[in-house]
């Protein structure tokens, strides 16, 4: 499967596990939307470059540097499209 862009929605607990508690700890909310480029997709997990994180209002903030992380598919609540033309 080729690389693709996606917006993944994960629970707060999953985000803190993925980010290892280091990123965006000031954005306390129930769900996090992650702008990602999915590099590898397997049956149980994906490997993704995570470029941005949405705050509660839906505004994305860039992660510098982007995170390269494996994400278990059971941690993903849903996947949304990522329109690159929208900031």
Buried (B, 14 or more C-beta within 10 A) or exposed (E): EEEEBBBBBBBEEBBBBBBEEEBBEEBEBEBBBBBBBBBEBEEEBBBBBBBBBBBEEEEBEEBEEBBEBEBEEEBBEEBEEBEEEEE
